[in-house]
Amino acid sequence: MTIALEETRIVRYEIEGEPKRQIPPGAAVTAAQSPTALGRDEFTAQYRAVVASLQEGRAPPVSGEEARRAMATVLAIYEASRSGRPVAF
C-alpha cells in the first residue's frame, strides 16, 4: 500500500492489485478530519484476502510481523501527536 500526503492531506493512495486512485485537489479529506475518509471498501477487500488465504492454506497477504510493524507505526504517530515530539520506534 502506498499513501501520498501533502502536509496532512491524503492526495493519492494505492493498494496492490487495485486501481490507482487520485484524489482531486480540494476534495481530499484529511485523516485528522475523518479517520474513515477512505471508506470501508479497502478494508473489506483486505479481510476477504485474509479469509481466502486461511481457507486455501496459504500465507496471508500481510504477515503478522508486518501487521505488528504497521501497528507500532500508528501508535508512534498517536504518541507524537499527543506529546508534540518526534517518537522513535
Contact map, one row per residue, 1 for C-alpha under 8 A:
11100000000011110000000000000000000000000000000000000000000000000000000000000000000000000
11110000000011100000000000000000000000000000000000000000000000000000000000000000000000000
11111000011111000000000000000000000000000000000000000000000000000000000000000000000000000
01111100011110000000000000000000000000000000000000000000000000000000000000000000000000000
00111111111100000000000000000000000000000000000000000000000000000000000000000000000000000
00011111111000000000000000000000000000000000000000000000000000000000000000000000000000000
00001111100000000000000000000000000000000000000000000000000000000000000000000000000000000
00001111110000000000000000000111000000000000000000000000000000000000000000000000000000000
00001111111000000000000000011110000000000000000000000000000000000000000000000000000000000
00111101111110000000001000011110000000000000000000000000000000000000000000000000000000000
00111100111110000000011110010000000000000000000000000000000000000000000000000000000000000
00111000011111000001111000000000000000000000000000000000000000000000000000000000000000000
11110000011111100001110000000000000000000000000000000000000000000000000000000000000000000
11100000000111110111100000000000000000000000000000000000000000000000000000000000000000000
11000000000011111111000000000000000000000000000000000000000000000000000000000000000000000
10000000000001111100000000000000000000000000000000000000000000000000000000000000000000000
00000000000000111110000000000000000000000000000000000000000000000000000000000000000000000
00000000000001111111000000000000000000000000000000000000000000000000000000000000000000000
00000000000001101111100000000000000000000000000000000000000000000000000000000000000000000
00000000000111100111110000000000000000000000000000000000000000000000000000000000000000000
00000000000111000011111000000000000000000000000000000000000000000000000000000000000000000
00000000001110000001111100000000000000000000000000000000000000000000000000000000000000000
00000000011100000000111110110000000000000000000000000000000000000000000000000000000000000
00000000001000000000011111110000000000000000000000000000000000000000000000000000000000000
00000000001000000000001111110000000000000000000000000000000000000000000000000000000000000
00000000000000000000000111110000000000000000000000000000000000000000000000000000000000000
00000000000000000000001111111000000000000000000000000000000000000000000000000000000000000
00000000111000000000001111111100000000000000000000000000000000000000000000000000000000000
00000000110000000000000000111110110010000000000000000000000000000000000000000000000000000
00000001110000000000000000011111111010000000000000000000000000000000000000000000000000000
00000001110000000000000000001111111110000000000000000000000000000000000000000000000000000
00000001000000000000000000000111111000000000000000000000000000000000000000000000000000000
00000000000000000000000000001111111000000000000000000000000000000000000000000000000000000
00000000000000000000000000001111111110000000000000000000000000000000000000000000000000000
00000000000000000000000000000111111111000000000000000000000000000000000000000000000000000
00000000000000000000000000000010011111110000000000000000000000000000000000000000000000000
00000000000000000000000000001110011111100000000000000000000000000000000000000000000000000
00000000000000000000000000000000001111110100000000000000000000000000000000000000000000000
00000000000000000000000000000000000111111100000000000000000000000000000000000000000000000
00000000000000000000000000000000000101111111000000000000000000000000000000000000000000000
00000000000000000000000000000000000000111111100000000000000000000000000000000000000000000
00000000000000000000000000000000000001111111110000000000000000000000000000000000000000000
00000000000000000000000000000000000000011111111000000000000000000000000000000000000000000
00000000000000000000000000000000000000011111111100000000000000000000000000000000000000000
00000000000000000000000000000000000000001111111110000000000000000000000000000000000000000
00000000000000000000000000000000000000000111111111000000000000000000000000000000000000000
00000000000000000000000000000000000000000011111111100000000000000000000000000000000000000
00000000000000000000000000000000000000000001111111110000000000000000000000000000000000000
00000000000000000000000000000000000000000000111111111000000110000000000000000000000000000
00000000000000000000000000000000000000000000011111111100000110000000000000000000000000000
00000000000000000000000000000000000000000000001111111110000000000000000000000000000000000
00000000000000000000000000000000000000000000000111111111000000000000000000000000000000000
00000000000000000000000000000000000000000000000011111111111110000000000000000000000000000
00000000000000000000000000000000000000000000000001111111111100000000000000000000000000000
00000000000000000000000000000000000000000000000000111111110000000000000000000000000000000
00000000000000000000000000000000000000000000000000011111110000000000000000000000000000000
00000000000000000000000000000000000000000000000000001111111000000000000000000000000000000
00000000000000000000000000000000000000000000000000001111111100000000000000000000000000000
00000000000000000000000000000000000000000000000000001100111110100000000000000000000000000
00000000000000000000000000000000000000000000000011001100011111100000000000000000000000000
00000000000000000000000000000000000000000000000011001000001111100000000000000000000000000
00000000000000000000000000000000000000000000000000000000000111110110000000000000000000000
00000000000000000000000000000000000000000000000000000000001111111110000000000000000000000
00000000000000000000000000000000000000000000000000000000000001111111000000000000000000000
00000000000000000000000000000000000000000000000000000000000000111111100000000000000000000
00000000000000000000000000000000000000000000000000000000000001111111110000000000000000000
00000000000000000000000000000000000000000000000000000000000001111111111000000000000000000
00000000000000000000000000000000000000000000000000000000000000011111111100000000000000000
00000000000000000000000000000000000000000000000000000000000000001111111110000000000000000
00000000000000000000000000000000000000000000000000000000000000000111111111000000000000000
00000000000000000000000000000000000000000000000000000000000000000011111111100000000000000
00000000000000000000000000000000000000000000000000000000000000000001111111110000000000001
00000000000000000000000000000000000000000000000000000000000000000000111111111000000000001
00000000000000000000000000000000000000000000000000000000000000000000011111111100000000000
00000000000000000000000000000000000000000000000000000000000000000000001111111110000000000
00000000000000000000000000000000000000000000000000000000000000000000000111111111000000111
00000000000000000000000000000000000000000000000000000000000000000000000011111111100000100
00000000000000000000000000000000000000000000000000000000000000000000000001111111110000000
00000000000000000000000000000000000000000000000000000000000000000000000000111111111000100
00000000000000000000000000000000000000000000000000000000000000000000000000011111111111100
00000000000000000000000000000000000000000000000000000000000000000000000000001111111110000
00000000000000000000000000000000000000000000000000000000000000000000000000000111111100000
00000000000000000000000000000000000000000000000000000000000000000000000000000011111110000
00000000000000000000000000000000000000000000000000000000000000000000000000000001111111000
00000000000000000000000000000000000000000000000000000000000000000000000000000001101111100
00000000000000000000000000000000000000000000000000000000000000000000000000000001000111110
00000000000000000000000000000000000000000000000000000000000000000000000000011011000011111
00000000000000000000000000000000000000000000000000000000000000000000000000010000000001111
00000000000000000000000000000000000000000000000000000000000000000000000110010000000000111
